[in-house]
Amino acid sequence: MKILKLMDELKKIQTKTGKDLDVFVEMRSERGHCDFCVEHIEHDGIDEIVLIPNLVTMDKPAIVRIELWLDEFEVEEDYYWLNKHIDKNGHLIMDILVEDGQIVKWTPIKEFGDSLQFFYKAVDNGRYSLLNSNYKLITSLNGYVPNGCIPDKDGYGDYITLNIDNSTGKITNWYGADEISFKEFLKDR
């Protein structure tokens, strides 16, 4: 069966390269969109159904980078407390460790208590990147929030909700290892 042969080939490639292979498979049909990609091919008068995966070989993501373009009011009034993460052009750049949700280079904010919340309606106003442990870019997305790896799950691609422990900079609603998904990063590859 072709699917089993494909899986055997994937295992051989993974063993040879020593890298994890993430496979995103998608099905397109007149009836809608699913998680499998099945192509109908007519070859020499024979109808054939073939599974066509979109394979992506990548380093294991260690860091999720959020980049948002804030307006002047947001920088000065709403998110001034994140000034260490905002550049001179009003770009919020926040690096978060995938493993535990730690915001890189966090400094406690004195005027806030033990916890605070970053809630932002990003809609399609952002860039989201996956970096390896050496800060090398693996892949990135422009547009809607990949809520599979950036909370909140119910963000509908529009919202970011980060509940932050002010003393440590850890995101308390960060996804666990068994919950986090990078599927949105693989869709267009």
Secondary structure, 3 states (H helix, E strand, C coil): CHHHHHHHHHHHHHHHHCCCEEEECCEEECCEEECCCEEEEEECCEEEEEECCEEEECCCCCEEEEEEECCHHHHHHHCHHHHHHECCCCEEEEEEECCCCEECCCCCCCCCCCEEEEEEECCCCEEEEEECCCCCEEEEEECCCCCCCCCCHHHCCCEEEEEEECCCCEECCCCCCCCCCCHHHHCCC
